[in-house]
Amino acid sequence: MYRMVEREGVIRIPPDMLTGDMQAATKELAAGNFEGRMTDEKELVLLIADLEVMGDGHIIHGDGGVYQKVRYTALVFRPELHEIVDGTVVEVLKYGAFVRIGPLDGLLHISQIMDDHIDVDIGGERLLGRETKRDIKVGDRLRTRLVAVNLNEKNPRESKLGLTMRQPGLGKYEWLEEEKAASVPGGSA
């Protein structure tokens, strides 16, 4: 999910930034060009560090800017299909809950929560199991599995991530603790 990778790229340094601190200008421009963007490898760049200018920049006829090749280390986020992820419920809707996993949100559809009929309480921002009385509400921490990954390269925040909790070892943290305590002889962990 999170990795540190080495990358290279080219940034354009506009003429008005050529007279100041070049290292600071290069770092500022590189952050603006690369952070928050999706790479060709389907990774969302969260942060760049260890920026290194490579060689001399190039000037293109008719353009007063300098095109500078740079090398940097990037912290990237890449959700993988079937990966187990922990997240926090950030919104409850009539069809499920949105769970924040890192910089993106995934949809936990009501059919993927539990083997129980789910009643939706929009006003109370919670999903409630009719028989089990287990609920999910905004702020709850969950352990889920990614079952669908569709990354949007142009607008990463519009990416579609599908989640499930209908497998052993997945669910709301409180449920997992209850299950763990119940499995220990004597009923306590």
N, C-alpha and C positions, 0 to 999 in steps of 0.2 A: 504494500500500500504506500508507504513512505520510503523514499530512497534518496541517496545523494548520488548525483551523476555529474560527469564532466561534459560540458557542451561548448560549442563554438558558435559564434554568430557575428553579424555585422550591424553596427549602429551608425546612424547619421548624426554627426555633430554639426549643428547649425552655426553659421558664421558668428552670431552674437555670443556664442559660448567658447569661441576659439581663443579669446584673449584672457580668460580667467584661469582658474585652477583646473587643468585638463583632467587630472585623476578624479576629482569630485564630479566634474561634468560628465565624464565617461561613465562613472558609477551610477549617477542619477538617470542618465539616458538609458543605460542597459537595464536598470530596474524597471523603468517605464515601458521598455520594449518587450521584455521577456516575462516579468512577473505577472501572474494572473492569466497567462495565455496557455493554450494547449499546444504541445509539440507534435511533430509528425509521428512520434512514437506513442501518441495518445496518453501523454502525461501532462498533468497540470502543474506548471511551474509556480511554486509558492514563494520561493526566496532565492536570490542569487548571492553568492559570496565568492571571495578569492578571485576577484576580477583581474584579469591580466590582459594588457594591450599587446597585440601581436603585430610587430613590424610597423611600418609607416602606413598612414592612412592614404586613401586615394581620393582624388578630386575628379569629378565628372564635368566635362565641358558644359558650361551654362548653369551649373549648380554651385553655389558658394559654399556648400557644406563639405565636410570631410567624412568619407565613409571609412570607418575604422573596424578592423577585424579584432574580436575579443574572444578570450577563453575564460570560462567561469565554472564554478561548482554550483549546482542547483539542487535545492530540496524540491523534490517532485512528489506528487500524489497520483497514484495509478491504481484505481480499484480493479480488482481481478474477479472474474466470474467464480462463484462458489467460495469465495473468501469469507471467513467469519469476521464480522466487524462489530465493534461496540459503538453505540451512539446514544443521543438524547432526543426524546420526543420534543419537537418544536411546534407542531401544529396538529390538531385533530379535526378531521372532516368527516362527512357522512360515509365516505367510502374507505376510510383508513386513517393512517397517521403518517406525517412526514418526520423522518428521523435524521438528525444531523450527524453525518459521519465525516469527520474532517472538514474540508471546505465545501462539501456538497451535501445535498439532502437526498435521501432515498425514500421511496413510497413503500410503506408496509400496509398492503391492502387488507381489509377486514377478513378476507378469506384465508390469509396467511398468518393470522395471529394465533389461533388455537382451535381445537376440535370442540367448539361450543358455538351456539348462536350468539352473535354479538349485537348488543343494543348500543345505539349511538346516543350520547348525551352531548349535543353540540354546546348548549349553554354552560355545562360543567366541563367542557373540553376533555371528555373522557370516553373510552370505549369499554363496555362492561360485558363480561361473559354471563349469559343468562343463568346457567346451571352452576358454574364454578364461582361466580361472583368476583372473579379476578378482573382487575381493571388496568387500563393504560391511560395515563393522562400526561399533559404537557409537563416536561421536566423529568419524567421517568427515564432511567438508564436501562438500555436494552442490549442484549446480545443477539445479533441477527446474522443471516447468511445472505450474500448477494446472489440473486437468482437471475437478474437481468442487468446488463451494463450497456448503455447506449450513450456514448460521450459525444457532446456537441462541440466540435472544434472551433466554431465561430463564436459561440457564447457558452463557455463551460458551465455557467450557473443554470443553463437550460438543459443540462444533461439529464438523462432518465436512468435512475437506478432503482431496481426492484428488489425488495427484501422479503424474507420469510422468517418466521419463528416456529414453524411447525415441524421441527426436528428435535431429537434429543439433544440436550445441552444448550438449547437456545431459549430465549425468553427474557422477561423482566428480571432484573437482578434479584429482587425479593423472591420471585418464584423459584429461581435457581437455588437460592439459599434454603428455601423450604424443602425442595426436593433432595438436596444434599443432606439436610438434617434427618429427613424421613428414611434415607437409605442407610444411615448409621444405626447399628444395633443399640437399642435403648432410646432412640428418637432424638438425640442431640449430638451436635458436632463437636 
